[in-house]
Amino acid sequence: MLTTGKAILDVANEHSFAVPAFNISDWAMFRGIVEISEETNAPLIVGIHPDEVRHIGREMIAGIIERSHNSSVPIAIHWDHGATYEQVLQAVQYGFTSVMIDASLKPFEENIAITKKVTDSAHVIGVSVEGELGTIGGNDAYAEGGAAEIIYTDPDDAVTFVAQTGVDSLAVAIGTFHGMYPAHLKPELKLDLLKEIKSKVQIPLVLHGGSGNPDDEIREAARIGINKINISTDIKVAYHDKMREVLGSDKKVREPNAIQPACIDAMKVVAAQKIELFGAAGKASLY
């Protein structure tokens, strides 16, 4: 059931839950994420960042598309943190059904202009568009589009941005960081700010960088207005920590079928917890 980000998120918006957008970077991770989504009957957005696309190659995107067509749950394939109009065109050529254009570090008017250009082009061919306003923090070299500190989304600016760009969903900054949350800061979501933004724009809102934020805050955010939550660090840490353990326990192990199953299972445990936390379990039946 390959579909668009808009088709998935509009239902989530109507029924007040959040869809997990799991970033994958190899075939085993992708397979495991689809399996746990099917097991929990949850809609899925497969997030792939341009760096991850360069790693897996265009050929694997074709395999992801084929598997998604044969899934028992709705799946959108999402180009995460596209930086330029040209990158978005590449995503469209590759077969992505959803794209993000992240011009959040640019001046407000320039962010609007770039995002509108992307939206106008993508909508012609039925591809969904996510924009970003405000910037979440970035805590390591892997941070995607983050500033050193959080620049919170202004609700009135959000109204202008959505009206002038026509985006299908909006990533907002309400108190999260890419990567692990800085040790010297207390993780805290500004839920009142989220409520105000949602009351003004009403379209699906997106949360990036939720690693380290308390589960009760994430659960509440999904209930009151966040409809897509990006998950990358948490599942990758689980996957690769288990891989280090497997490889360290037996220096002779080398075959993928002896290494990766335990890694996939460890990742699926984390993914299942996120699916439940976001309120997405069982929601594929709504589509």
C-alpha positions in Angstrom: 0.0 0.0 0.0 2.4 2.7 -1.2 0.8 6.1 -0.7 1.6 9.7 0.0 2.6 11.5 3.1 -0.5 13.6 2.9 -2.8 10.6 2.6 -1.3 9.1 5.8 -1.0 12.3 7.8 -4.5 13.7 7.1 -6.0 10.6 8.7 -3.6 10.9 11.7 -4.6 14.6 12.0 -8.3 13.7 12.0 -7.8 10.9 14.6 -5.2 12.6 16.8 -2.2 10.3 16.7 1.3 10.5 15.3 2.8 8.3 12.5 6.4 7.2 13.1 8.8 8.3 10.4 11.7 5.8 10.8 15.0 6.7 9.1 16.6 3.6 7.6 20.1 3.2 6.2 20.3 -0.4 5.0 18.0 -3.1 3.7 17.9 -5.1 7.0 16.7 -2.0 8.9 14.0 -1.3 6.3 12.8 -4.9 6.3 12.6 -4.9 10.1 10.7 -1.6 10.2 8.2 -2.8 7.7 7.8 -6.1 9.6 7.1 -4.4 13.0 4.7 -1.9 11.3 2.7 -4.8 9.8 2.8 -6.7 13.1 1.4 -3.8 15.0 -0.9 -2.8 12.1 0.5 0.7 12.1 0.9 3.2 9.2 4.5 3.9 8.3 6.6 6.7 6.8 10.0 5.5 5.7 12.4 8.4 6.1 15.6 8.5 4.0 18.0 11.5 4.4 20.1 12.5 1.3 23.2 11.1 3.0 21.4 7.8 3.5 20.3 7.9 -0.1 23.9 8.3 -1.2 24.8 5.3 1.0 22.1 2.9 -0.1 21.9 4.0 -3.8 19.1 4.6 -6.2 18.7 0.9 -6.9 17.6 0.1 -3.3 14.9 2.8 -3.5 13.3 0.7 -6.3 13.3 -2.3 -3.9 11.8 -0.2 -1.1 9.0 0.9 -3.5 8.3 -2.6 -4.6 8.1 -3.9 -1.0 5.9 -0.9 0.0 3.4 -1.8 -2.8 3.1 -5.3 -1.2 2.7 -4.1 2.4 -0.4 -4.8 4.4 -0.1 -1.3 5.9 0.0 2.1 4.2 3.6 3.3 3.6 4.9 6.6 2.3 8.6 7.0 1.2 9.8 10.3 2.5 12.9 12.3 1.4 14.0 13.7 4.8 15.6 17.2 5.1 16.0 18.0 1.4 18.1 21.1 1.3 17.5 22.4 -2.3 14.9 22.4 -5.0 17.2 20.3 -7.1 17.4 17.6 -4.4 13.6 17.4 -4.3 13.5 16.9 -8.1 16.0 14.1 -7.6 13.7 12.6 -4.9 10.7 12.7 -7.3 12.8 11.0 -10.1 13.7 8.3 -7.6 10.0 7.6 -6.8 9.6 9.2 -3.4 6.0 9.9 -2.5 6.7 12.6 0.1 9.5 15.2 0.4 10.7 17.6 3.0 12.3 20.9 2.0 14.2 22.3 4.9 15.1 26.0 4.4 14.6 26.7 8.1 18.0 28.3 8.6 17.4 30.8 5.8 15.6 34.1 6.4 11.8 33.8 6.7 10.9 35.2 3.3 13.6 33.1 1.6 12.3 30.0 3.4 8.8 30.8 2.1 10.0 31.3 -1.5 12.0 28.1 -1.6 9.2 26.0 0.1 6.5 27.4 -2.2 8.6 26.6 -5.3 9.0 23.0 -4.1 5.3 22.7 -3.2 4.1 24.1 -6.5 6.2 21.6 -8.4 5.6 18.5 -6.2 1.8 19.0 -6.0 1.6 18.9 -9.8 2.6 15.2 -9.7 0.9 14.3 -6.4 3.9 14.3 -4.1 3.4 15.6 -0.6 5.5 18.3 0.9 6.7 19.0 4.4 8.3 22.4 5.3 10.0 23.5 8.5 9.7 26.8 10.5 11.9 27.4 13.4 14.9 25.2 14.0 15.5 22.4 16.5 18.9 21.9 18.1 21.7 19.9 16.8 24.0 18.1 19.2 26.5 16.2 17.0 28.1 16.0 13.6 25.1 13.9 12.4 22.5 16.7 13.1 20.3 17.2 10.1 19.4 20.8 9.5 19.6 21.8 13.2 21.0 25.0 14.7 23.3 25.0 17.7 20.3 26.1 19.8 16.6 25.8 19.5 14.8 28.6 17.7 11.1 28.1 18.6 8.4 28.3 16.0 6.4 31.5 16.1 2.6 30.7 15.8 1.8 33.8 13.7 4.7 33.2 11.4 3.4 29.6 11.0 0.1 31.0 9.8 1.8 33.1 7.2 4.1 30.3 6.2 1.4 27.7 5.6 -0.8 30.1 3.8 1.9 31.3 1.4 3.6 27.9 0.7 0.7 25.5 0.6 2.7 22.8 2.5 0.9 19.6 3.5 2.7 19.4 6.9 4.9 21.6 9.0 7.9 20.6 11.1 7.9 22.8 14.2 10.5 23.6 16.9 9.0 23.1 20.4 11.9 21.8 22.4 13.8 18.9 20.7 17.3 18.2 19.5 18.7 16.1 16.6 20.7 13.3 18.0 20.9 12.7 21.8 19.7 15.6 24.0 22.5 17.7 25.4 23.5 16.5 28.9 23.5 20.0 30.3 19.9 20.8 29.3 16.6 19.5 30.6 14.5 17.9 27.8 11.2 19.7 27.8 8.6 20.2 25.2 6.6 23.5 25.1 3.2 21.9 24.8 1.4 25.2 25.2 3.2 26.5 22.2 2.3 23.4 20.3 -1.4 23.9 21.2 -1.2 27.5 20.0 0.4 26.6 16.7 -2.1 23.8 16.1 -5.1 26.1 16.8 -3.8 28.5 14.2 -2.7 26.3 11.3 -4.6 23.0 11.9 -2.6 21.0 9.3 -0.5 18.0 10.4 2.5 19.0 12.4 5.8 17.2 12.6 8.3 16.7 15.4 12.0 16.1 14.6 14.6 15.0 17.1 12.6 13.5 20.0 15.4 11.3 21.4 15.8 12.1 25.1 12.5 13.8 25.6 10.2 12.2 28.2 7.7 9.7 27.0 4.8 11.4 28.7 5.5 14.6 26.8 5.9 12.8 23.5 2.6 11.0 24.1 0.8 14.2 24.9 2.3 16.0 21.9 0.9 13.2 19.6 -2.5 13.6 21.2 -2.8 17.4 20.9 -1.3 18.2 17.5 1.8 16.3 16.3 1.0 13.8 13.6 4.5 12.7 12.4 7.5 12.0 14.6 10.9 11.3 13.1 12.9 8.5 14.7 16.5 7.9 13.6 18.9 7.9 16.6 16.9 5.6 18.8 16.5 2.8 16.3 20.0 3.1 15.0 21.6 3.0 18.4 19.6 -0.2 19.2 20.5 -1.8 15.9 24.2 -1.0 16.0 24.7 -1.6 19.8 23.4 -5.1 19.3 25.6 -5.5 16.2 28.7 -4.5 18.3 27.6 -7.1 20.9 27.2 -9.9 18.4 30.5 -9.2 16.6 32.3 -8.8 19.9 31.1 -12.1 21.3 32.5 -14.2 18.4 35.4 -13.0 16.4 34.7 -15.6 13.7 31.1 -14.7 13.0 30.8 -13.1 9.5 27.6 -14.2 7.7 24.8 -11.6 7.7 22.2 -14.2 8.7 24.3 -14.9 11.8 24.8 -11.2 12.6 21.7 -9.2 11.6 18.7 -11.1 13.0 19.5 -10.1 16.6 20.1 -6.5 15.5 16.8 -6.3 13.7 15.0 -7.8 16.7 16.6 -5.2 19.0 15.6 -2.4 16.7 12.0 -3.7 16.4 11.6 -3.6 20.2 12.4 0.1 20.2 10.3 0.7 17.1 7.3 -1.1 18.6 7.6 1.1 21.8 7.5 4.2 19.6 4.5 3.0 17.6 2.6 2.4 20.8 3.7 5.7 22.4 2.6 7.7 19.4 -0.8 6.0 19.3 -0.3 4.5 15.9 -0.7 0.8 16.8 -3.8 -0.6 15.1 -4.4 2.6 13.1 -3.7 1.1 9.7 -7.3 -0.1 9.9 -8.4 3.5 9.4 -7.1 3.6 5.8 
